Amino acid sequence: MTFVVDNTDEIFKIAESEKFEIISEPTDTFYGQRRLLLKDPNGTLVDISSPIKDFEF
């Protein structure tokens, strides 16, 4: 499941404080997204992404 949000880093802070299982901390992708992977309490893999401001190929 993927959610596109304004700020992936803010969601990361919330996920940490709520003790979600973090699979991958926020990182920048080559295609212009900042991406976080986590598992929700039911074990579902969740992709949280936000566009990188002013990104150009």
N, C-alpha and C positions, 0 to 999 in steps of 0.2 A: 504494500500500500504506500502511495506517495502523497505527501502534502507539500505544496509550495507555499512558503511563508515569506514575510518581509525580512526576517532576521533569524537565520539558523542558529547563531550563537546564543541568542536569548532563549530559544527553545532548548538548547543544550544545557544551559544553566538550570532551567526548570526540571528537565529530565534527570539531571544529577541530583538535585535536591529531593526529588520524588523517588529516588532509588531505582529508576528504570535501568535495565541492562543495556549499557552502551556497547554497540558492536564496533562502531567507528566514529571517533570524534570528528568535529567539523573539519573538512578539508576542501580545498578548491579543486575543481575538475578542469580538464583542458577545454571543456565546452561551455564554460562560463557559469557554472553553478557552484555554490558552496553547499556541501552535502554532509548530512549526519545520518548514521544508521543506528537504530535501536530496536529493542524488542519491547512490546507492550506487556502488561502483566499476564496476558493469555498466551504469550509466546509468538505473536505475529510480528514479522519483520516490518519495520516502518522506516521509510525513507523520507527525511525532512530536507527540503532543498530551498534555496533562495537564489535569485539571479545575482551575479556579481555586478555591482554598479559600474557602468562605463566599460564593460568588457567588450573587447574587439578581437576577432580572429586574426 
